[in-house]
Amino acid sequence: MRILVLGGDGYLGWPTALHLSRHGHDVAVVDNFVRRQYDFEMGVDSLVPVAALQRRVRRWEEVSGLRIETFVGDLTDPVFVQQTLQRFAPESIVHFAEQRSAPYSMIDRQHAVYTQVNNVVGTLNVLYAIAEQDPSIHLVKLGTMGEYGTPNIDIEEGFLEVTHKGRTDVLPFPKQPGSFYHLSKVHDSHNIMFACRIWGLRATDLNQGIVYGQETDETSLHPELATRFDYDGVFGTVLNRFCVQAVIGHPLTVYGTGGQTRGMLDIRDTLACVELAITNPAATGEYRVFNQFTESFSVQQMADMVAEAFPARVRIDHLDPPRVEQQEHYYRAAHTKLLDLGLVPHLLEASTIRDLLAVVDHHRDRVDPEAIAPTVDWRATSSTLPTQGSPLVVG
Amino acid sequence: MRILVLGGDGYLGWPTALHLSRHGHDVAVVDNFVRRQYDFEMGVDSLVPVAALQRRVRRWEEVSGLRIETFVGDLTDPVFVQQTLQRFAPESIVHFAEQRSAPYSMIDRQHAVYTQVNNVVGTLNVLYAIAEQDPSIHLVKLGTMGEYGTPNIDIEEGFLEVTHKGRTDVLPFPKQPGSFYHLSKVHDSHNIMFACRIWGLRATDLNQGIVYGQETDETSLHPELATRFDYDGVFGTVLNRFCVQAVIGHPLTVYGTGGQTRGMLDIRDTLACVELAITNPAATGEYRVFNQFTESFSVQQMADMVAEAFPARVRIDHLDPPRVEQQEHYYRAAHTKLLDLGLVPHLLEASTIRDLLAVVDHHRDRVDPEAIAPTVDWRATSSTLPTQGSPLVVG
């Protein structure tokens, strides 16, 4: 199948492109490299070095004999989006190309506006380009479990059957997102659902949990095929950060009580889920939602697991929580649709954490301890982050 | 009270400003005149002539002895928003300043993106400016009943108590908006709710029905105080359009079966509702939603009422529906909160329609019959509207 991976230079986009390429698909990637620019803005870097996209693609061809075409440009540029779809003529589009950090979106007004405009306009341009060129193109869009927030009822996959005053309907699951980034994904979801309704597009919204891990079957074939590993306070995710802290002998920093519970998944399961969505596409006019995670853990549980897996003694510190979120809450979310399609999860085991710790240990000289602490405060309208200037705000 | 009316040059913003001014409030208006620009773009005009804002404000001072301050600028310009709030120091902000036409947002990609960026970024800038300057400023934001769509259950005011698998929570009412414009209001609602939660802002979201009518106690004091009357296929609303069609001897054009049922209200009730919201503000940190309409009618019912009120015989034609919407559906929506605060509605009676018909008859020479037909097709990604070029897209 011809598959276009938007955001194909990023943490998940790149390994997804490799995975699909190796599984016989004809893959092209689109990127504007803004993810690399965020690093410059923050003064941080991926723990694992990442080669330039052009270099990675050449290396992939050497290693695998397979070609990945590249399109460099910005989804907020509608002409670029149209031309890319015309030139590559994809049958499926996987859309990772959004600003994906909650703290980044909460730095200040400018970063909030940038995140929402970038994500919403990019996705609108993709929807229009699909509708205009070929409405049968299946859009596989990365959403987030964070769209739901933490309601006091079970979270379902996108929709909820509601009985109210004696009448029943199946309605979009109510959303209570917790950052301007998460809000941008909720806006996207509403826009995509509408586009499927009026234009007969077909889309799968993957409401993904927090991803951990760094190596996949394809990236491990050569160091220049590696994907990012983020541990900084803005783009780093929790399990990666704990592993870095353990390796450099820093206490693991749990925000608040650590009772915040989230759906999680292994990076390799992300690739499998995206492929399952592509090979089992939505029907014409269908907007469907899969909750893409395999297990739920509280932040405290994750800290405990890292502490247990690490050979030396590890201290766990509790910081004032920088986010406005419930620290103790009910959390039970459905995630059966991908299992029904055949997903066989990699569960989070001590060996998984030991593999991650080995990756970190290998690159421990590159750790910048200054980058780890949370710097963005949800309650402030402007955080004193040592940013260098403005993000690329696109009109 | 010091009240800043955003969009104070528009159909509802202007009479709201006058009403609040006459009721003893210290009022300033903000506008960028883009509403007048849409007319140029479409080649249409308000049936009732509208004076320039500066002229209207001078006339108001002559007639009433009351001053209304004006701020000319764009809400997507954050510096303008901050400076305006600093200079006027409002206690309440009424926010009408959004692109408010569903067909306009559905013209093509550019108009969809413009509508969402303009509305979402403008509102984000207002939220940040309030949070930074004075979180106690009460934001009264115009939303729309169209955010809910037409679910098969009763519509409540913003929130819904849901019992699911034995657990109960009160959640945001699920939204199924029917245009990129209506979607922009849903995006706003989510953003505002979040800002109240993290920064302790207080906001009232007025989910307004379709407004009819043109004269208010204040605008009727002088012809130069008149507000707009739109009947064109893009910005005109249904009852106004039927009155114009009746007066010029054109059949009333009902889209589809006419079973589409919507909440409606008299323009004078809009003013009363906004004032009730202001004088009974939301609590600190509270995001509340009032459904702002007084009666529900189907499109066919409205056509029948106009036909009955008009002295001559009126034909009713059924057009192919340009929108993607249910033509026959359940519709029952709560609207008690404003009544509880003391709203005494002006109901839609034959005399109301006769007053509207008299306004139209007075200006019948200005009717452009070419402007009335629907020109925007929801199913097309680009409608052949005789537009002159691009809207003001602001980054």
Chai-1 contact restraints between the chains, C-beta under 6 A:
chainA,res_idxA,chainB,res_idxB,connection_type,confidence,min_distance_angstrom,max_distance_angstrom,comment,restraint_id
A,R109,B,Y128,contact,1.0,0.0,6.0,A-B,restraint_1
A,V113,B,V121,contact,1.0,0.0,6.0,A-B,restraint_2
A,V113,B,L124,contact,1.0,0.0,6.0,A-B,restraint_3
A,V117,B,V117,contact,1.0,0.0,6.0,A-B,restraint_4
A,V121,B,V113,contact,1.0,0.0,6.0,A-B,restraint_5
A,L124,B,V113,contact,1.0,0.0,6.0,A-B,restraint_6
A,Y128,B,R109,contact,1.0,0.0,6.0,A-B,restraint_7
A,Y128,B,T381,contact,1.0,0.0,6.0,A-B,restraint_8
A,A131,B,T381,contact,1.0,0.0,6.0,A-B,restraint_9
A,E132,B,T381,contact,1.0,0.0,6.0,A-B,restraint_10
A,P151,B,D169,contact,1.0,0.0,6.0,A-B,restraint_11
A,P151,B,L171,contact,1.0,0.0,6.0,A-B,restraint_12
A,N152,B,R167,contact,1.0,0.0,6.0,A-B,restraint_13
A,N152,B,D169,contact,1.0,0.0,6.0,A-B,restraint_14
A,I153,B,H164,contact,1.0,0.0,6.0,A-B,restraint_15
A,I153,B,R167,contact,1.0,0.0,6.0,A-B,restraint_16
A,I153,B,D169,contact,1.0,0.0,6.0,A-B,restraint_17
A,D154,B,K165,contact,1.0,0.0,6.0,A-B,restraint_18
A,V162,B,V162,contact,1.0,0.0,6.0,A-B,restraint_19
A,H164,B,I153,contact,1.0,0.0,6.0,A-B,restraint_20
A,K165,B,D154,contact,1.0,0.0,6.0,A-B,restraint_21
A,R167,B,N152,contact,1.0,0.0,6.0,A-B,restraint_22
A,R167,B,I153,contact,1.0,0.0,6.0,A-B,restraint_23
A,D169,B,P151,contact,1.0,0.0,6.0,A-B,restraint_24
A,D169,B,N152,contact,1.0,0.0,6.0,A-B,restraint_25
A,D169,B,I153,contact,1.0,0.0,6.0,A-B,restraint_26
A,L171,B,P151,contact,1.0,0.0,6.0,A-B,restraint_27
A,L171,B,P174,contact,1.0,0.0,6.0,A-B,restraint_28
A,P172,B,P174,contact,1.0,0.0,6.0,A-B,restraint_29
A,P174,B,L171,contact,1.0,0.0,6.0,A-B,restraint_30
A,P174,B,P172,contact,1.0,0.0,6.0,A-B,restraint_31
A,P174,B,P174,contact,1.0,0.0,6.0,A-B,restraint_32
A,L183,B,H190,contact,1.0,0.0,6.0,A-B,restraint_33
A,L183,B,N191,contact,1.0,0.0,6.0,A-B,restraint_34
A,V186,B,H190,contact,1.0,0.0,6.0,A-B,restraint_35
A,H187,B,H187,contact,1.0,0.0,6.0,A-B,restraint_36
A,H190,B,L183,contact,1.0,0.0,6.0,A-B,restraint_37
A,H190,B,V186,contact,1.0,0.0,6.0,A-B,restraint_38
A,N191,B,L183,contact,1.0,0.0,6.0,A-B,restraint_39
A,I198,B,V324,contact,1.0,0.0,6.0,A-B,restraint_40
A,I198,B,W378,contact,1.0,0.0,6.0,A-B,restraint_41
A,V324,B,I198,contact,1.0,0.0,6.0,A-B,restraint_42
A,W378,B,I198,contact,1.0,0.0,6.0,A-B,restraint_43
A,T381,B,Y128,contact,1.0,0.0,6.0,A-B,restraint_44
A,T381,B,A131,contact,1.0,0.0,6.0,A-B,restraint_45
A,T381,B,E132,contact,1.0,0.0,6.0,A-B,restraint_46
A,V393,B,G395,contact,1.0,0.0,6.0,A-B,restraint_47
A,G395,B,V393,contact,1.0,0.0,6.0,A-B,restraint_48
A,G395,B,G395,contact,1.0,0.0,6.0,A-B,restraint_49
